Amino acid sequence: MDPSYLEGLREVDFGDWTGHRWDQVQSIFGVSAFDWLEIIGNDGIPGGEPVTEIQSRVGRCASVILSAHAHQSVAIFCHGGIIRVMLALLLGMPLMQMAHFNIEYGSISVVEVQPEKKHAIEIELLNFQPPL
């Protein structure tokens, strides 16, 4: 199967923070960029993408993927922020709580979705980093 691109899985738009290092966000905007999930959850990044828009676009993509590939294995390649948003949506958890999940660059996470089971969403693997 050929890969497809879903625009809705693009990284979060960090608005005025874009182009700044994390330490610069503190000095320029007076907040810790490490609290970005909480800040985004409160629509607090100036010029940034509203949390409802992020959740909506990622949710639409998840629905498309799940309906088109029920009971199939699918590989999704995206940024850690989007992985956190998708996990929050699938698990029915507030986005801010996803700060508890570390998602490193190039890591692998596996989620099993089986709607017929009592626990339809199961995290099989989270943030696995294969040795180089």
Stockholm file with secondary structure:
# STOCKHOLM 1.0

chainA/1-132         MDPSYLEGLREVDFGDWTGHRWDQVQSIFGVSAFDWLEIIGNDGIPGGEPVTEIQSRVGRCASVILSAHAHQSVAIFCHGGIIRVMLALLLGMPLMQMAHFNIEYGSISVVEVQPEKKHAIEIELLNFQPPL
#=GR chainA/1-132 SS CCCCCCGGGSCCCCGGGTTCCHHHHHHHHSSCGGGHHHHHHTTCSTTCCCHHHHHHHHHHHHHHHHHHTTTSCCCCCCCHHHHHHHHHHHHTCCGGGGGGSCCCTTCEEEEEECTTSSSCEEEEEEEECCCC
#=GC SS_cons         CCCCCCGGGSCCCCGGGTTCCHHHHHHHHSSCGGGHHHHHHTTCSTTCCCHHHHHHHHHHHHHHHHHHTTTSCCCCCCCHHHHHHHHHHHHTCCGGGGGGSCCCTTCEEEEEECTTSSSCEEEEEEEECCCC
//
